[in-house]
Amino acid sequence: MNESVKPAQSTILAVDDDATFLRILQQAFLNQSITLDTAHSPQEAEAKIQQNTYGYAILDLNLEGQSGLNLLKYLLEQLPDCQVLILTGYASVATAVEAMRLGALDYLCKPASIDDILKALRFAKPDSANSEPTEEQPEADNPQDFVPMSVKRLEWEHIQKTLTEHDGNITLTAAALNMHRRTLQRKLQKRPVEK
């Protein structure tokens, strides 16, 4: 028996403000004989992180209107070896880059299937976040296949970048964008347009 891995480290913490999603995820993991601990808010997650050790975590990027990136920072400060998978319904290049820069293992857009989540966690290796690219990785797409983003998608990306720069603060982001706070909130509630 390998004693280097504590049972508590195989426990996964899932943080999402969608209670239905967490129930479905917990049942799916239970079917795989995997222990899943859940939290519905950043505060509840922080309390659990202080009391437990997690080897893996699944974080929603939008938690009750707060940025999950703040919770990601806190989690990795407390548990630096934890492998974190980010889930979000509002994917943007800026948030993906920032999540990976902060130490997230992977980034999936909702709706992500249970299989996608399990696959992302199952193949996670402790040193994968710091590994160098290998020759086996696919080459960049052919420049001739490049399709520019639509104006609406560019706007979405710019808003997400500015929001990230202001640590998820809606008021500061609206001021930086010279936009009314309510207008920004309406734009953030909409699903991003395709490229």
C-alpha positions in Angstrom: 0.0 0.0 0.0 1.4 3.4 -1.0 1.4 5.5 2.2 2.7 8.7 0.5 -0.8 9.6 -0.6 -3.1 10.4 2.3 -6.8 9.5 1.8 -7.8 13.1 2.5 -5.7 14.2 -0.5 -7.8 12.1 -2.8 -10.9 14.0 -1.8 -12.0 16.6 -4.3 -13.6 20.0 -3.4 -16.2 21.3 -5.8 -17.3 24.9 -5.4 -20.3 26.2 -7.4 -23.3 28.3 -6.5 -25.5 26.0 -8.6 -26.8 23.5 -6.1 -28.3 21.2 -8.7 -25.1 21.0 -10.6 -23.2 20.1 -7.4 -25.8 17.3 -6.6 -25.4 15.8 -10.1 -21.6 16.1 -9.9 -21.5 14.6 -6.4 -23.7 11.6 -7.6 -21.5 11.1 -10.7 -18.4 11.0 -8.6 -20.0 8.7 -6.0 -20.7 6.3 -8.9 -17.0 6.4 -9.6 -16.2 5.7 -5.9 -14.7 9.2 -5.6 -15.3 11.4 -2.6 -16.5 14.8 -3.5 -16.9 17.6 -0.9 -19.0 20.6 -2.0 -19.3 24.2 -1.1 -21.8 26.8 -2.5 -20.0 30.0 -1.8 -16.4 31.3 -1.5 -16.9 31.7 2.3 -18.1 28.1 2.7 -15.2 26.9 0.5 -12.6 28.8 2.6 -13.9 27.3 5.8 -13.6 23.8 4.3 -10.1 24.5 2.9 -9.0 25.5 6.5 -10.3 22.2 7.9 -9.4 19.7 5.2 -6.7 18.8 2.7 -7.7 18.5 -0.9 -5.7 17.0 -3.7 -8.0 18.4 -6.3 -10.6 21.1 -6.6 -13.2 22.1 -9.2 -14.1 25.8 -9.1 -16.7 27.8 -10.9 -15.4 31.1 -12.1 -18.5 33.1 -11.2 -19.5 32.5 -7.6 -22.4 34.6 -6.4 -21.2 37.5 -8.6 -17.7 37.2 -7.2 -14.6 36.1 -9.3 -13.6 32.5 -8.6 -10.0 33.7 -9.4 -9.9 35.2 -5.8 -10.8 31.8 -4.4 -8.3 30.1 -6.7 -5.5 32.3 -5.2 -6.6 31.6 -1.7 -6.9 27.8 -2.3 -3.4 27.6 -3.8 -1.9 29.7 -1.0 -3.4 27.2 1.5 -2.9 24.0 -0.5 -0.1 24.7 -3.1 -0.1 21.0 -4.3 -3.8 21.1 -5.0 -4.7 20.5 -8.7 -7.5 23.0 -9.7 -9.9 22.6 -12.5 -11.8 25.8 -13.5 -15.3 25.5 -14.8 -17.2 28.5 -16.2 -20.2 29.3 -18.3 -18.7 32.6 -19.3 -15.4 31.6 -20.9 -13.0 34.3 -22.2 -9.4 34.3 -23.3 -8.5 36.7 -20.5 -10.0 34.6 -17.7 -8.5 31.4 -19.1 -5.0 32.9 -19.3 -5.3 34.5 -15.8 -6.6 31.2 -14.3 -3.7 29.2 -15.8 -1.2 31.9 -14.8 -2.4 31.7 -11.2 -1.8 27.9 -11.2 -5.0 26.2 -12.4 -4.5 22.8 -13.9 -7.1 23.1 -16.6 -10.1 25.2 -17.8 -13.4 23.8 -19.1 -16.4 25.7 -20.4 -19.9 24.8 -19.1 -21.7 22.8 -19.9 -18.8 20.4 -19.4 -19.8 16.7 -19.3 -19.0 14.6 -16.3 -16.7 12.6 -18.6 -14.8 15.7 -19.5 -14.4 16.6 -15.8 -13.3 13.1 -14.8 -10.9 13.0 -17.7 -9.4 16.4 -16.8 -8.9 15.2 -13.2 -7.9 11.6 -13.9 -5.0 12.6 -16.2 -3.8 15.4 -13.9 -0.2 14.9 -12.8 1.3 16.9 -9.9 4.0 18.3 -12.2 1.8 18.9 -15.3 1.2 22.6 -14.5 5.0 23.2 -14.7 5.8 20.9 -17.6 7.4 22.2 -20.7 5.7 21.7 -24.1 6.7 18.5 -25.8 7.3 17.7 -29.5 4.2 15.5 -29.4 1.9 18.5 -28.9 0.1 19.6 -32.1 1.5 22.5 -34.0 -0.3 25.8 -34.2 -3.2 26.1 -36.6 -2.5 27.1 -40.2 -2.6 30.9 -40.4 -4.7 30.6 -43.5 -7.4 29.0 -41.3 -7.6 32.1 -39.0 -11.0 33.6 -38.6 -11.2 37.0 -36.9 -13.5 37.4 -33.9 -16.8 39.3 -34.3 -17.1 42.7 -32.9 -19.4 41.4 -30.1 -16.9 38.7 -29.2 -14.1 41.3 -29.1 -16.2 43.4 -26.8 -16.8 40.4 -24.6 -13.1 39.6 -24.4 -12.2 43.2 -23.6 -14.8 43.3 -20.8 -13.4 40.1 -19.4 -9.8 41.4 -19.6 -10.8 44.6 -17.8 -12.8 42.6 -15.2 -9.8 40.4 -14.5 -7.5 43.5 -14.1 -9.9 44.8 -11.5 -10.1 41.5 -9.5 -13.8 40.9 -10.5 -15.0 44.3 -9.1 -18.0 45.3 -11.2 -17.9 49.0 -10.1 -14.3 49.5 -10.9 -14.6 47.6 -14.2 -17.6 49.7 -15.2 -15.7 52.9 -14.4 -12.6 51.7 -16.4 -14.8 50.9 -19.4 -16.7 54.2 -19.1 -19.9 52.2 -18.8 -22.9 52.3 -16.4 -22.7 49.6 -13.8 -26.1 48.2 -14.7 -25.2 48.0 -18.4 -22.1 46.1 -17.5 -24.0 43.7 -15.3 -26.5 43.0 -18.1 -23.7 42.3 -20.5 -22.0 39.9 -18.0 -25.3 38.0 -17.5 -25.5 37.2 -21.2 -23.7 34.2 -22.5 -20.8 35.1 -24.7 -21.3 35.1 -28.4 -19.4 32.6 -30.6 -16.3 33.8 -32.4 
